[in-house]
Amino acid sequence: MSLPIVAIIGRPNVGKSTLVNRLAGGMDAIVHDEPGVTRDRTYREAFWRDREFSVVDTGGLVFDDDTEFLPLIREQAMAALAEASVAIMVVDGQEGPNASDEAIATWLRHQTVPVLLAVNKCESVEQGAVQAAEFWSLGLGEPYAVSGIHGSGTGDLLDALMMYLPATEELPETNEIRVAIVGRPNVGKSSLLNAFVGEARAIVSPISGTTRDAIDMVVERQGQIYRLVDTAGIRKKKQVEYGPEFFSINRAFKAIRRADVVLLVIDAIDGVTEQDQKLAGRIAEDGRACVVVVNKWDAIEKDSYTIYAYEKTVKDRLHFTDWAETIYVSAMTGQRVEKILELVNIAAEQHKRRVSTSVINEVLEDAVKWHTPPTTRQGRQGRIYYGTQVTSQPPTIALFINDPKLFNDNYRRYIERQFRQSLGFNGTPVRLLWRGKKMRELERGANRATKVKG
């Protein structure tokens, strides 16, 4: 069952995102002292008393200006209002009513959605009542004096909100797959999200940096639920100034860490850049499953050898994620977009996969027979006693050996290749823990000390 939606509406810089963070009980929406930080509509789950609902943060509404992103922001706000059960118009109590507030209020009065009026930035309880009283003139009913920063007055606002929300029913458990869409600016991440959803869910513009918040959307295919998260384009660190973009990129990195599968979107025209390589390294470092999506494939002139040459280049340059499947798509035309989710299913399944200890040791036995561990000049040879999987997401295998120093990087890569050839693990990193005798003795000593202390 989908949650009822509460749309947060208002002109720029009245504190909509701050209020959203307060209502949802977190700090996911980007807050910065600059108008227009929020551009797309972003959804946050919230609850009050016995009700659960989804809060939608929208960009600042401006009706008398068609420059830059403002028409697109209006479209997003209107789309949020169309699906909402109730709207909250946010105004600035310190500035008082102005022409922009009056224009928005007039527009809202002509909508069928009920509207509550939140007078934000009323940090003083006594003065806040006076500030709020000025907004009776908007004709939207009782103005509620609130402070998104301190939380004062939000309880009364939420109590009023409950009149318009149905009682929460027991929601069925969903086995959703969290998918983060990441990449450099302007590679087509938002277009890809819209292609999945089938609507203009995220603002798409040729100007890089359009997406700032991490935008999530839930879609369903053949009974499987996917939570798709569109993130801000990630530029080189030295090009990023402190401010909205800095926070946006942190949100993108957080989305990677929380994802089950990451879609690394590459611009087919630009090819694999140095920044793409760094992102691939970040995904592998965080232990996330991955699908490499080469977008704008329709813009490439092709012959019968193009895809093979391109695929070799991708694998060579993205060696951090050479275990990830690569797919060539066009978000613009929809070419092969739906096949991405098939690869996501495989990667998610392999990411949480567990393999029995007996199977792991069969692979190790065969690997050692084909290629014995290296021997030092002093005649010392590495020995692998046994292995076992200790965790999943990503699959992590502990190898119990005599001395980690006796196993060079080449041999370690060889063992990982043997696991992949024998067991698959397509689309997910595999971590190998090489644990020598000294490490095991230290662990046993620590365990004994804990038992004695207990």
N, C-alpha and C positions, 0 to 999 in steps of 0.2 A: 504494500500500500504506500502511495506517495504521500509525503507530508504536505499539509497546507502551507502556502507560501505567503510571506509578508514582505512586500516591496518597500524599500527605503528610498524616498524620492526627495529631491531638493536641489537648490542651486549649488554651484561650486563652493567648496571651502566652508560649509556650515557645520562640518563635523559628522557627516554621515558614517564614514568608516569607523570613527571612534565610537559612535553609538552602536554600530554593528558589533564591534569587538566586545562592548559591554554586554549587549543582549545575548551574544553567543558564548560569552565566557572565555574568550581567548584573544590572541593577538595576531590572527591570520591576515586580516585586511591591512593593507599598507596605509599608514598614517604619516603624512608629511605636510608641513605648512606651505603648501603650494596648491593653487587651484588646479583641478583637472587630473589629479593623481590617479583616481579610479576612472577607467574608461569603459571596460566591459562590465557585464553584470556578473557578480560572483555570489555563490550560494554557500550559506553557513547553517548548520543545524543548531537549534536552540530548544530550550524547554522552560516552562514556567508552570509551577504547580503540577496539575495532572495532564498538561498539554505539551505535545512536541510539535515543532513547526520548523520551517526553513526560512531564514532571513536572506533577502536578496539585496546586496549592496549595488547601487547603480552609479553611473557617472553624473557629474553636476549638470543639471538641465539649464540650457540657455536657449530662449526662443527667438531672440532678435539678432542672432549672429550665426552665419553659415560658414565660418572659416575653419580650417584645419579639420579636427575630428568631431566638431560639435553636432553636425547632422547625424553622424553615426552613433554618437552617444545618445541622442534623442531616440533613435530607433531602438537601441538596447533598453532604455528606460521604459519605452512604450511596450516593448515585448515583455518586460518583467511585470508591468502593470496588468497586461492582458491575462497572465496566468495566476495572478495573485488573488487570495481570498480577502485581503485587506492591505491598505497602504498606510505608511507613516510618512507624513511630510515633515522634514526637518528644517528648522529655521534657526537663525543666529540671534539669540536673545540679547547679546551685547550690542549688536548693530541695530536691532529693531527692524520693523517691516520695511521693505523697499519694493521698487517696481518689479523686480524679478520674482520676488515672493508672490506678489499679487498676480502676475501672469501665470505662474505655476498653479496657484490656488484656483484661479478661474478655470484653467484647463482641467484640474482634478474634479471640480464641482460638476463638470459635464460627463464624467466617467461614471460607470455603474458600480465601481468598487468603493466600499466604505473607506473613509480616510480619517486617521487620527493625526493630531497636530502636536509635534514634539518641539518645544522651544529649548534648544540646546545652549550650552555654555552658561547655564544658570548655576554657577558654583555657590553663590550665596543663597540660602533658603529664603531669607527675608526679602532680599532684593529681587530674587528670581520670580517671586509672585507678581511683583510690579512689572518686571520685564515681560513676563508671559501675557499679562493682561493686554498689552499693546496689540497682540496678534488676534484678538477677537475680531478685528476688522477684516480678516481674511475670509470670514464666513465659513469656516470649517469646523465650527463647534468649539468645545473647550480646549484651550491650549494647555498642555502639560509642561511644566517647568522641569527640565532634566539637566543632568550633567553627564555627558558621555565619559568624561575623564574620571570623575569621582563616584559616579553611579547614583547620586541623589536624584530622587524623583522617578527613577526607572521602574520601581515597583508599582507605582500608581499607573504608569503608562502600560505596563504589562497586564495589570489587572483589567484595564479597559480593553486591552487587546483580546482577552479571553472570551469576550462576548461574541467575537466574530470567528472563533476557531472551534472546530468540532473536538469532542473528547478523543484522546488518543486511544486507539485500539492496539491490541497486541500485534506487533509487526512480525511477519515470518522471517526466520533467519535466512540471510542471503549469503551465498558463497561468491561474493563479487571479486573480480580481479582488478587491482588498482594499476592503472597504466599512466605513466608520466610521459608527456610529449615534450622533448627537449631538443635544442639545437641553437645555432647562431641566429641573430636577428634576420628576419625576412626570408627564411628558407621555406615558409609555407606551413608552419605549425598550426596556426589558427584556421587556415583553409582546410587542413587535414581534419581538425576537430569538427568543423562545419560539415565536411563530407560524410563523417560518421553519423552525425546527428541528423543531417538533412534539413538544417535551418541555419540562418545567420546567427549562430550562438555566440561567436566571438567576432570582434571587429577585425576586418581584413583590410589592410591598406598597404600600398607599395612603400610607405615610409616605415623604416625600421624602428623598432621600439614601441609599436602600437600597444602590444600586450604588456601590462605591468604586473597585475595580480596574477597568481596562479588560479586559473579558471577550471572548475571541474563540472563534468556532466556525466550523467548515468545513462547508458544505453544497454539494450538487451538484444541478443542474437541467439536464437534457438535455445532459449532457456538459460543462457549464461549471461550474467550481469557484469558489465565493465564500467568502472569509474574512470573516465578519461580526464586527465588534468593537463590543460594547455599552460605552458610556463612562458615567462619572459625570455626573449632572446639573450643568450649569454655571450657577451663580448670579452675581449682580452681585459685582464684585470687592470692594466695600466690605463685603459681607455675609460674606465668607469669612475665617475665622480660620486662622492658621498651624496646621497639624496634618494629620490624615488627609484632610480635604476639600481642602486646599490642594494636596497631592500628587495627589489624584484628578483635579483639574481640569487639572493639568499633564500627566497621562497622557492626558486627553481631547484636549488641544491637540496632543500628540505624535501621537495616533491620527489626527487630521485631517491633519497634515503627511505621514504615511506612507500615507494612503489613496489609492486610485485614484478612488473615488467616495465622497462624504459624503451620508448621508441626514440632512437637517435635519428633525427631527420637531417639529411644531407641535401644540399642544393646540387642537382645533377649538372647544372651549368658551371658552377664554381668548382665542382669536384671536392675531394677531401682536403680540407684546409688544416693548418696547424691547430686552430681552435677546436675543430672537430676531433682531432687526435687527443687533445687534452680532455675533452668531454668524455671520450671513450675510456680514457684512463680513469676518470672520476667514477664512471659507472662501474668499471671493474673493481676499483678500490672499495666502493661501497657494497660490493657483492650483489649487485642487482642483475636480474635476467634482462636480456636486451634483444631487440630487433632493429636492425639498421634499415631505415626507410630512405631510399633515394628518390626524392620528390622532383617534380618538373621534368620527368622522363620524356614527356611529349614534346619538349622543346629541343631535344637532342636529335641531330641528324644521324641516322643509323644505317648500318649495313649488316650483313649476316655475322660479322665478327665483333661488332661494337660491344655487345653485352658481355662477352667473354673477356675482352680487354679491360672493360670498365670494372668488372667484378674482381679481376686480379689486382687492379690498382687499389680498390677498396680494401681487399683483404690485406694487402701489403702495408698500406698506410694506417689501417685501423687494427694493428696487430694486437692491441690490448684486448680487443673484443673479436678476435678471429673465430671464436666459437659461436658468434651470433649469426643468425640467418639474415640474408640481405634480400630486400624486395624492391622492385623498381615501379614507382607509381606516379600518377598525376592526380593531385588533389583537385585540380581545376576541372578535369574531365571525369574524374571518378575511376580512372583506369586502375584496376587491381586493388583499390582501397579496401574492399571487404575482405580480401585475402590476408590483409595484415592481421586481422583478429584470429585467423586460423593459426598463424605463426605465434601470436600472443598466447593462445591456448597451450601450444606445445611448450613454449618457453616457461610458462607459469607452472605447468605440470612437472617439468624437469627440475625447476628451481626448488620445489618442495619435495622432491623424490627422495626416498630412502632405499638403500640397498643393504641386503643382509651381509653380515660379517663373513659368512662362508663364501659368498660370491666374490666379495672384494679380495679375499685371499686366493681364490682360484685365479683371478686376473693377475695378482702379484706373482704367483708361482709361475705362470706362463711368461710374464714379462721378464723375470729374472733368468729363466731358462734361455730365452732368446738373446738377452743382453745382460750379462752379469754386472754387478756394481763395480765401479772403478777400484783399482788397487794403487796405493801410494808407492813411492820409491823404497820406502822402508818395509814394504810387504804387507802393510795393513790394508784390509779390504772391507768395504762397507757391507753390512748384513741387514736385511730386512726380516724381522721376526714375524710380524703379522700386522694387519691393518684393520680398522673398524671405522664406520661412519659415526661421528659424534654429534652431528647436527645437520639440519637442512636450511634452505633459504639463506645463503647458498649451501649446496651440499659440501660438507667439510669432513675430510677423512684424516684420521690420525694414523700415522705410520710409525710403528715402534721399531727402532733401529739401534745399532750399537753406538754410532757416533755421527751426528749431523755433518761434521766437517769432512767426512769421507764421501759425501755425495755432492758432486758439483752441479752447477746449474743445468748443464746439458742432460745429465742423468735424471734430474728432477723433472725436466720438461718431457723426457722420454716416458717416465712413469705416468705423468698426466695424460699424455697422448694415448697410452695403452688403456687407461681408464675410459677415455672418450671413445676410442675405437671399439671397446668391448661393451661398454655400458650406455653409450649415447651422451646424455647430459647436453643435448643440443639447446643452445640459447641461454645457457646459464654458466657463470663461472664455477669452477671447482677449486676448493682450497685444500691443500695438502699440508698437514702439520707433521714435521719430521722431529720425532721425539726420541732423544737418546737416553742412555742408561742413567746419566747423572741427573737429568731432568726428572726421570721417573723416581729416582731415589729421593730427591728433594720433595717431590709430591707425597711420597709415602711417609716421609718424616713429618711433613706438615699434617698429614691425616692422623698419624699416631699422636702428635702433640695435641691435636684437637680432641681426640678421644680421651686422653689423660686428663685434659683440662675439664672436659665434660663430666 
